[in-house]
């Protein structure tokens, strides 16, 4: 039967999962992931007489697990252990053989396997079982035939694990659990050795002494069967001088993250009685059997218990085998095991049980990957905190130059901040400040990664604000979501209750994706309060890159959080980094100014000595000193200046370099101007490049960016992958932007300025005027107008229209592939077209002529827009139908300036005509919460924040009455009002209510009144608001005939109950039904959060 994690097993029969490890190192990694050890709670399950095995009993997740410690390696020992296992624990349904193995570097499908990856078996090959003839070895049939195929359960399980979604989730959980193992065992035993230690020699390159005359035996080793000396077998590659630079050596490309997470590979694994140390044999066996790895115990376990091998790759099964990766590989395999068990549902054997908590029990005999409904809901809620670019800024920051930034860890301020003996709130904060471009982010990245690497038993989290990113990357809402997600996934499940309390309520409201600042702050506060005596360190970079008001509120909140943590005995430290402005007071914070540090000046000189190509002469040394001095602590200034000096040095002229240095300004803004005005080549490309980077609706990808410029300058519409290679595009972007624009390291390869100070130069300090762009005060409007024209030309080109026409016939299935390789800007063009037009209209660049192109819904341009938009819309329900009109599209996209222009150009437009998915333009503006667009539709001033001004209310009412429906029916009004309330749009609700056309006591969909729906959603704020209108009948019943009062009692919500009683003089006990109902709840639910006396006295 399914395991009940809430109770201890009563006998060995209730253990269903077995884990077998061949070494102590492997078993230690597994034990690090036990959630509970039963022997520590006084439960001893023993074993049958004569069983020699040693066992550990406990709980992993929802499973009762027994771990067997093998006395040694090999198939024979494994078989003996498994047989005894079956005798003592005869209800084992799944055995997991967990440990390390040798990996095959390249799979049949061409994919690569690296050291530290995890292999999961879907079958075993006993590769050394067979007959030895004089001229060859003939292996017997595979285990899958000679000892029986993997049973249906195993085959179904492996097929599910091969699926992309399940495999991805297992890898995510694996990475999380790996951190737990490393925190328990320490970096020395389970840490990642580094990508530089992952190298693969050609299969025929022997592990031997490679220095001439170092060993006569090794010198004579030329062919496959030639021997090498015993000493060579004991030494590491570095000692023997194995050459990593020879042709054919595979090295792992350094990852964007310090420790790349292990990948999971599913396939057949070879099992034998020998440790394979031959690259040639490895390749021969792989060619015949398509195995993905080699191990020694699986064949022994197979015949006794249904078995899955889960092993981490610690070597490539060649002569260069090293133990260096065994600790990490063991930790990765154990982590995969727990991630696997999180998904594994033990089959119900048909035994009677009253304790099962699984709402979807598995059919007898089935073994499947299944996430119980509640668990899946919780994981979905947890995932809702994440967003796609939450680590984009961190990943894009350059690594510290070699041997730089180390001074930070020696500074007295840094040491005092981290000192565990100083835990008062006066030492909780370290604030690193510096000039723009000083190198603060690089310093913070190093400090964060070094803390993650060296601080055991410490939860180290980070967030790097990014003013060039999307809204969540540059707002405190994104900060709290990211930090909370990192925190929750770093702590035991039992400490996540504050999150579940809020998430479950939001889940009932179908609003789990719409997190608010207050909700996130409340959860963080409660969670940290419960983590008493824990160790937590946060790094928050670029505080100045979010809104100043948000930054101030964040600092004040963090200050309160720090004080609360100190009171609860938590070691809680926060490191902030920002420019000197804005100045925010934080009492007691330790401050460190980057440009004032001697170590920082030394780092700048190290960089100059490394990068400046100057000969060793007195003059060149003087130039280096001048560069360092004039930098004034701004690393970015040096990075921009050095390449220009190198141009002069490349021609062998020190005097020219000195002259160029004298010409370069000291201030960053002046330096930007100097770089941009250095020559007038391709000036139009430069201006357009800057406009796209400054004003694009979202950051463009590398391919989009190039086509966006080429389609105007060279009329290039279609990307040619053979001609437009990534390298060629990167060179073009570097050249067109004069080096001020870069390509990020994100998977999308988006384009951005090299530093936020470049954006500030153009937007805040008139940089475009300084380089003679001629745009003046109308920079924003003229730029958006130009980008709109680019989008229009691209969308309406003959090539793209033909592509869309072809796709329409294929229902859009081929569009993504086509646009990725051919028309890469098309998706942006269709979504950015009206966005840029609206921004231009809002900056007084008239869009009247442009809008006329789309007025006729049967016209070619409007048809092109609709067909292109629909081709990119994944869900059919969101595609525009044939009835849609331009006004609806503008209202749905919240383009208030174009809405106002459209109404001005088309007097008498009916804003309540049913012409779109959500009905009318007014309907969609209300549903989407587009308040400014709603004002525009009602032809009221956009600059007013008060929607209840008499002229707005009158216009809203007039629009209702003049609609095609003759008047706004109450059922329509109540739906609009309910939508507004659900989204927290109280201003819009008040506007609908103010028209006098809304019956607050009517039901919608024949189910609930607005009040009963608010009670069911636990929205105390809405309940109080509705009751405050004075128009609510508290006795009105919703679905099931229950009033709001009874529903509040059912849901144990004292706050709502109190609000109803306070605001309701007409509250009545309907025929005493409500009274007896409340009394019955009290009698059968003594744990209600309010007392029956409370109800009685209040009533």
Secondary structure, 3 states (H helix, E strand, C coil): CCCCCCCCCCCHHHCCEEEEECCHHHHHHHHCCCCEEHHHHCCCCCCCCCCCCEEEEEEECCEEEEEEECCCCCHHHHHHHHHHHHHHCCCCCEEEEEEEEEECCECCCCCECCCCCEEEEEEEEECCCEEECCCCEEECCCHHHHCCCCCHHHHHHHHHHHCHHHHHHHHHHHHHHHHHHHHHHCHHHHCCCCHHHCEECCCCCCCCCCCCCCCHHHHCCCCCCCCCCHHHHHCCHHHHCCCCCCCCCEECCCCCCCCCCCCEEEEEEEECCCCCCCHHHHHHHHHHHCCCEEECCHHHHHCCCCEEEEEEEEECCCCCCCHHHHHHHHHHHHHHHHHHHHHEECCCCCCCCCCCCCCCCCCCCCCEECCCHHHHHHHHHHHCCCCCCCCHHHHHCCCCCCCCCHHHHHCHHHHHHHCCCCCCHHHCEEEEECCCCCCHHHHHHHHHHHHHHHCCCCEEEEEECCCCCCCCCCCHHHHHHHHHHHHHCCCCHHHHHHHHHHHHHHHHCCCCCCCCHHHHHHHHHHHHHHCCCCEEEEEEECHHHCCHHHHHHHHHHHHHHHHHHHHCCCEEEEEEEECCCCCCCCCCCEEEEHHHCHHHHHHHHHHHHHHCCCCCCHHHHHHHHHHHHHHCCCHHHHHHHHHHHHHHHHCCCHHHHHHHHHHCCCCHHHHHHHHHCCCCCCHHHHHHHHHHHHHCCCCCEHHHHHHHHHHHHCCCCCCCCCCCCHHHHHHHHHHHCCCCEEECCCCCCEEEECCHHHHHHHHCCCHHHHCCCCCHHHHHHHHHHHHHHHHHHHHCCHHHHHHHHHHHHCCCCCHHHHHHHCCCCHHHHHHHHHHHHHHHHHCCCCCHHHHHCCCCCCCHHHHHHHHHHHHHCCCHHHCCCCCCCHHHHHHHCCCHHHHHHHHHHCCCCCCCCCCECCECHHHHHHHHCCHHHHHHHCCCCCCCCCCCCHHHHHHHHHHHHCCCCCCCCHHHHHHHHHHHHHCCCHHHHHHHHHCCCCCCCCCECCCECHHHHHHHCCCHHHHHHHHHCCCCCCCCECHHHCEHHHHHHHCCCHHHHHHHHHHCCCCCCHHHHHHHHHHHHHHHCCCCCCCHHHHHHHC
